[in-house]
């Protein structure tokens, strides 16, 4: 029962495979994704040392290496294996048996044997071989067990799908965390360069008598602070890369960043629309709904324990004995074939059936409550994700406007500093404000893209098409550091 989300895009898989081959040739080792992933790919691009790794490539590798996803897949395979196991009880059961025994018999107190002089002690060997076949004709409990096993497999499948979706959101978030850390470092480097130029200008002005020592010290302090922040930014990149490596299974090189000047895709639907989708199609809700069906079947199976069961059977039996005494040897042989129907009618089992019925009825109420709780939780998560997404979009617009204002403020402060109406600290503050606003705008864009995936995840709408859409926003060439 394949799900479109569980098969990664062939083109993305091809790119991931090809980039792995390029790294393999450069490192003199062989590395490739499993053949099933890229089987049938006609052609793809060649090796390019400047090619960045995209989000789709990273996610394709994470699907292959992530232990949580592998565990979820193994759980689904195990659930599938339990379906024929449950169904086997409805199929014919055939068993063969054999026995061989050496027996010693004593009948010394038998007066008849003593009267006629027969031996009262003798040994004999008994042999038996049989073949038995049974077929359930009516057993409602076993039929219900088959339906339960099929539902359990469906639950495991949804859990596997949910693990894929969770992994997609996690990989995307970790991927953009790396980009955000890189943006911070790049912004700090540019800020450090601008501050260094401002420091040199302050020194020249002070030496020429056009500035004060305060300007020099302000610039020097800001330069030292930026140097310290650069060290912290380097560490943050390593932490972000480590988190991504834990998900995808290896260290990645240059990651593709967002294409400059992109327009974030618009979100369709109102909050009520997304809440309704979450209540109906959220995977957690679907699991709870199927768990309710399993609990209902368990209650029916408990009630079915009061019903009779009917089985047909056929048996072939071959028995023989040999032995006796030297004076009176004996032996016999018998072949028996039997065919019949067995009916079992439960009468009283110490109130076990009644207790089990009551237990499953309470568990059915619990499953219904869990379903209601899952719907409420999905609805609340959908509202939170929707409003977070809307807030993020508004922040992006506001920060883009703030960038333009900060650029104007910086130019005004630089001009004012040159003509003597502004001091150096004003220019430094304007610089810091501009770079911080740019960093916040970049981070806000990443958050919008991740929150959109989270909203679709909670609404049960997340698929590989959403990964394709985000991946299309990335540039193929590495950003400047």
C-alpha positions in Angstrom: 0.0 0.0 0.0 2.4 2.7 -1.2 2.1 6.3 -0.2 3.3 9.1 -2.5 5.2 10.7 0.4 7.3 7.6 1.1 8.9 7.6 -2.4 11.5 10.3 -2.8 11.6 12.3 -6.0 13.6 10.5 -8.7 15.3 13.6 -9.9 16.3 14.6 -6.4 17.5 11.0 -5.7 19.5 11.2 -8.9 21.2 14.5 -7.9 22.0 13.1 -4.5 23.4 10.0 -6.0 25.5 11.9 -8.5 26.8 14.3 -5.9 27.8 11.2 -3.8 29.7 9.8 -6.8 31.5 13.1 -7.3 32.6 13.1 -3.7 33.6 9.5 -4.0 35.8 10.2 -7.0 37.4 13.1 -5.2 38.0 11.1 -2.0 39.0 7.9 -3.9 36.1 5.9 -2.4 32.7 4.6 -3.6 29.5 6.1 -2.2 26.0 5.6 -3.5 22.4 5.5 -2.4 20.7 2.0 -2.7 20.0 1.0 -6.2 16.3 0.9 -5.7 16.3 4.7 -5.2 17.8 5.7 -8.5 17.0 2.7 -10.7 15.7 3.8 -14.1 17.3 7.2 -14.1 18.1 8.1 -17.7 20.6 11.0 -17.2 21.6 13.7 -14.8 24.2 16.4 -14.5 27.9 15.8 -14.2 30.2 16.6 -11.4 30.6 20.3 -10.5 32.9 21.3 -7.7 30.9 24.5 -7.1 27.5 22.8 -6.9 25.8 23.2 -3.6 23.8 20.5 -1.9 20.1 21.2 -1.9 17.5 20.5 0.7 16.1 17.7 -1.5 19.5 16.0 -1.6 19.9 16.2 2.2 16.4 14.8 2.8 17.0 11.9 0.4 20.1 10.9 2.4 18.2 11.4 5.7 15.5 8.9 4.5 18.3 6.3 3.9 20.2 6.9 7.2 17.8 8.2 9.8 17.5 5.5 12.5 14.1 6.7 13.7 12.7 6.3 10.2 14.3 2.9 9.8 12.7 1.8 13.1 9.3 3.0 11.9 9.7 1.1 8.6 10.7 -2.1 10.5 7.6 -1.7 12.8 5.4 -1.4 9.7 7.0 -4.5 8.1 6.4 -6.4 11.4 2.8 -5.3 11.4 2.4 -6.6 7.8 3.8 -9.9 8.8 1.2 -10.3 11.6 -1.7 -10.2 9.0 -1.0 -13.6 7.5 -0.2 -14.9 11.0 -3.7 -13.9 12.1 -5.3 -15.2 8.8 -3.5 -18.6 9.3 -6.0 -19.6 12.0 -8.8 -19.6 9.4 -6.9 -21.9 7.0 -6.6 -25.7 7.3 -4.2 -27.0 10.0 -2.4 -30.3 9.2 -0.3 -32.1 11.8 1.5 -35.5 11.8 2.4 -37.5 14.9 4.1 -40.7 15.8 4.9 -42.6 18.9 6.9 -45.7 19.9 6.8 -47.2 23.3 8.3 -50.3 25.0 5.9 -51.6 27.6 6.1 -54.1 30.4 2.8 -55.5 31.7 2.2 -57.6 34.9 -1.1 -59.4 35.6 0.0 -61.8 38.3 -3.2 -61.5 40.3 -5.4 -62.8 37.5 -6.7 -66.1 38.6 -7.8 -67.1 35.1 -4.3 -66.8 33.7 -3.0 -68.8 36.6 -5.6 -71.5 36.2 -4.7 -72.2 32.6 -1.0 -71.6 33.0 -0.8 -68.5 30.9 2.1 -66.1 31.6 1.3 -63.2 33.8 4.2 -61.0 32.8 5.1 -60.0 29.3 6.7 -57.2 27.3 5.4 -55.6 24.1 6.2 -52.7 21.7 3.4 -50.3 20.7 3.7 -48.1 17.6 1.4 -45.3 16.4 1.4 -42.9 13.4 -1.3 -40.4 12.6 -2.1 -37.5 10.3 -4.7 -35.0 11.4 -6.3 -32.1 9.4 -8.6 -29.5 10.9 -10.5 -26.7 9.3 -12.4 -23.9 11.2 -15.9 -23.6 9.9 -17.2 -21.0 12.3 -15.0 -19.0 14.7 -15.9 -15.4 14.9 -13.1 -14.5 17.3 -10.4 -15.5 14.7 -12.1 -13.6 11.9 -12.1 -10.5 14.1 -8.4 -11.0 14.9 -7.7 -10.8 11.1 -9.5 -7.5 10.9 -7.6 -6.2 13.9 -4.2 -7.3 12.4 -5.1 -5.4 9.2 -6.0 -2.3 11.1 -2.8 -2.6 13.2 -0.8 -2.7 9.9 -2.7 0.4 8.8 -1.7 2.2 12.0 1.9 1.2 11.6 1.8 2.5 8.0 0.5 5.9 9.2 3.2 6.0 11.8 5.8 5.3 9.1 4.3 8.1 7.0 4.2 10.4 10.0 7.9 9.6 10.6 8.7 10.6 7.1 6.8 13.9 7.5 8.4 14.6 10.8 11.8 13.9 9.3 11.1 16.3 6.4 10.2 19.1 8.8 13.2 18.4 11.0 15.6 18.3 8.1 14.2 21.5 6.7 14.4 23.2 10.1 18.0 22.0 10.6 19.0 22.9 7.1 17.7 26.5 7.5 19.4 26.6 10.9 22.7 26.1 9.2 21.9 28.8 6.6 20.8 31.2 9.4 24.1 30.5 11.3 26.0 31.1 8.1 24.1 34.3 7.4 24.9 35.5 10.9 28.6 34.8 10.4 28.6 36.5 7.0 26.7 39.5 8.4 29.2 39.8 11.2 32.1 39.6 8.9 30.7 42.4 6.7 29.9 44.3 9.9 33.4 43.8 11.2 34.9 45.0 7.9 32.7 48.1 8.0 33.6 48.8 11.6 37.3 48.3 10.9 37.0 50.9 8.1 35.2 53.2 10.5 37.9 52.6 13.1 40.6 53.6 10.6 38.6 56.7 9.7 38.3 57.7 13.4 42.0 57.3 13.9 42.8 59.4 10.8 40.4 62.1 12.0 41.9 62.1 15.4 45.4 62.3 14.1 44.3 65.2 11.9 42.6 67.0 14.8 39.1 66.6 13.2 37.9 63.9 15.7 38.1 62.9 19.3 39.6 60.0 21.2 36.1 59.0 22.2 35.3 58.2 18.5 38.4 56.0 18.3 37.6 54.2 21.5 33.9 53.7 20.5 35.0 52.2 17.2 37.7 50.0 18.9 35.2 48.7 21.5 32.6 47.9 18.8 35.4 46.2 16.8 36.4 44.0 19.7 32.7 43.1 20.5 32.2 42.1 16.9 35.3 39.9 17.0 33.9 38.1 20.0 30.5 37.6 18.3 32.4 36.2 15.3 33.8 33.4 17.5 30.3 32.6 18.9 28.9 32.6 15.3 31.5 30.1 14.2 30.6 27.8 17.1 26.9 28.1 16.2 27.6 27.0 12.7 29.3 23.8 14.0 26.4 23.1 16.3 23.9 23.6 13.5 25.9 21.4 11.1 26.1 18.7 13.8 22.3 18.7 14.3 21.9 18.3 10.5 24.5 15.6 10.4 22.6 13.6 13.1 19.5 13.6 10.9 21.1 12.9 7.6 23.9 10.6 8.6 26.9 12.6 7.3 28.6 15.9 7.2 27.6 18.2 4.3 29.6 20.7 2.3 28.2 23.9 1.0 24.4 24.2 1.3 22.4 26.0 -1.3 20.9 29.2 0.1 17.7 31.0 -0.7 17.7 32.8 -4.1 18.0 36.6 -3.4 14.8 38.6 -3.9 12.4 35.6 -3.8 8.8 36.1 -3.2 7.4 33.8 -0.5 4.5 31.7 -1.8 1.1 32.9 -0.6 -0.9 30.7 1.8 -4.4 29.8 0.7 -7.3 29.2 3.0 -8.4 30.7 6.3 -7.6 29.5 9.8 -11.0 27.7 10.0 -10.1 25.8 6.8 -6.8 24.6 8.1 -8.4 23.7 11.5 -11.0 21.6 9.7 -8.4 19.8 7.7 -6.4 19.1 10.8 -9.4 17.6 12.6 -10.2 15.4 9.7 -6.8 14.4 8.1 -4.1 14.9 10.8 -2.1 11.7 11.0 -2.4 11.6 14.7 -6.2 11.9 14.4 -6.2 9.1 11.8 -4.1 6.8 14.1 -6.6 7.5 17.0 -9.5 6.8 14.7 -8.0 3.5 13.6 -7.2 2.7 17.3 -10.9 3.2 18.1 -11.8 0.7 15.4 -9.3 -1.8 16.9 -10.8 -1.3 20.3 -14.3 -1.8 18.9 -13.3 -5.0 17.3 -11.7 -6.2 20.5 -15.0 -5.6 22.3 -16.8 -7.6 19.7 -14.2 -10.4 20.0 -14.7 -10.5 23.8 -18.5 -10.8 23.3 -17.9 -13.6 20.7 -16.3 -15.8 23.3 -19.8 -16.7 24.3 -20.6 -18.1 20.9 -20.0 -21.7 19.8 -17.2 -22.7 17.5 -17.4 -25.3 14.8 -14.4 -27.2 13.3 -14.2 -30.0 10.8 -11.5 -32.7 11.2 -10.1 -35.7 9.3 -7.7 -38.2 10.9 -5.7 -41.2 9.7 -4.3 -43.5 12.4 -2.0 -46.5 12.0 -1.4 -48.5 15.3 0.5 -51.7 15.8 1.8 -53.8 18.8 4.2 -56.7 18.9 5.7 -58.7 21.8 4.3 -61.1 24.4 6.2 -64.1 25.8 8.2 -66.8 24.1 5.4 -69.3 24.7 2.6 -66.9 23.7 3.8 -64.2 21.3 1.2 -61.8 20.1 0.8 -58.7 17.9 -2.0 -56.7 16.2 -2.3 -53.9 13.7 -5.1 -51.4 13.0 -5.7 -48.7 10.5 -8.4 -46.1 11.4 -9.8 -43.3 9.3 -12.2 -40.8 10.8 -14.0 -37.7 9.6 -16.2 -35.5 11.6 -17.3 -32.1 12.9 -16.5 -30.7 16.4 -18.8 -28.2 18.1 -17.6 -26.4 21.2 -20.2 -24.5 23.2 -19.0 -22.3 26.1 -21.1 -22.7 29.2 -19.3 -21.2 32.1 -15.7 -19.9 32.5 -15.7 -18.4 35.9 -17.1 -15.0 34.7 -13.9 -14.5 32.6 -15.9 -13.7 29.5 -18.1 -11.1 31.3 -15.0 -9.5 32.8 -13.3 -9.3 29.5 -16.3 -7.7 27.9 -16.5 -5.1 30.6 -12.7 -4.4 30.2 -12.9 -3.9 26.5 -16.0 -1.7 26.9 -14.0 0.6 29.1 -11.0 0.5 26.7 -13.4 1.5 23.9 -14.5 4.5 25.9 -10.8 5.3 26.4 -10.1 5.0 22.7 -13.0 7.4 21.9 -11.7 9.9 24.4 -8.2 9.6 22.8 -9.7 10.4 19.4 -11.5 13.4 20.8 -8.3 14.6 22.5 -6.3 14.1 19.2 -8.8 16.2 17.3 -8.6 19.0 19.8 -4.8 18.9 19.9 -4.6 18.9 16.1 -7.0 21.8 15.9 -5.0 23.8 18.4 -1.7 23.0 16.7 -3.2 24.1 13.4 -4.3 27.4 14.8 -0.9 28.0 16.4 0.9 27.1 13.2 -1.4 29.2 11.1 -1.0 32.3 13.2 2.8 31.8 13.5 3.0 31.6 9.8 0.9 34.7 9.3 2.9 36.6 11.9 6.1 35.5 10.2 4.9 36.7 6.8 4.1 40.1 8.3 7.5 40.2 10.0 9.2 39.6 6.7 7.4 42.5 5.1 8.1 44.7 8.1 11.8 43.8 8.2 12.2 44.3 4.5 10.9 47.8 5.0 13.1 48.2 8.0 16.2 47.3 5.9 15.4 50.1 3.5 15.0 52.5 6.4 18.2 51.3 8.1 20.1 51.8 4.8 18.8 55.4 4.6 19.7 56.0 8.2 23.2 54.7 7.7 23.8 56.9 4.8 22.4 59.9 6.7 24.6 59.2 9.7 27.7 58.7 7.5 27.0 62.1 5.8 26.4 63.7 9.2 29.6 62.3 10.6 31.6 63.7 7.7 30.1 67.2 8.2 30.4 67.0 11.9 26.8 66.9 13.0 27.0 63.2 14.0 29.6 61.3 16.1 31.2 58.0 15.4 28.9 56.0 17.7 25.9 57.1 15.6 27.5 55.6 12.5 28.4 52.4 14.4 24.9 52.1 15.8 23.4 52.5 12.3 25.7 49.9 11.0 24.8 47.4 13.7 21.1 48.1 13.1 21.3 47.5 9.4 23.2 44.2 9.7 21.0 43.0 12.5 17.8 43.8 10.6 19.2 42.0 7.5 19.9 38.9 9.7 16.5 39.0 11.2 14.9 39.3 7.8 16.8 36.2 6.6 15.8 34.2 9.7 12.2 35.3 9.3 12.1 34.0 5.7 13.5 30.6 6.9 10.9 30.5 9.7 8.1 31.2 7.3 9.1 28.3 5.0 9.5 25.9 8.0 6.2 27.0 9.6 4.4 26.5 6.3 5.6 22.9 6.3 4.6 22.5 9.9 1.1 23.8 9.1 0.7 21.3 6.3 2.1 18.6 8.5 -0.5 19.1 11.2 -3.3 19.3 8.6 -2.2 16.1 7.0 -1.4 17.9 3.7 2.4 17.5 3.7 4.0 15.8 0.7 7.0 15.7 -1.5 5.5 18.4 -3.6 6.0 20.8 -0.7 9.7 19.8 -0.6 10.0 20.4 -4.3 8.4 23.9 -3.8 10.9 24.9 -1.1 13.8 23.3 -3.0 12.9 25.4 -6.0 13.6 28.6 -4.0 17.2 27.6 -3.4 20.1 28.7 -5.7 22.4 26.1 -7.1 25.7 28.1 -6.7 27.2 28.5 -3.3 26.7 31.9 -1.5 29.7 34.2 -0.9 31.2 33.9 2.5 
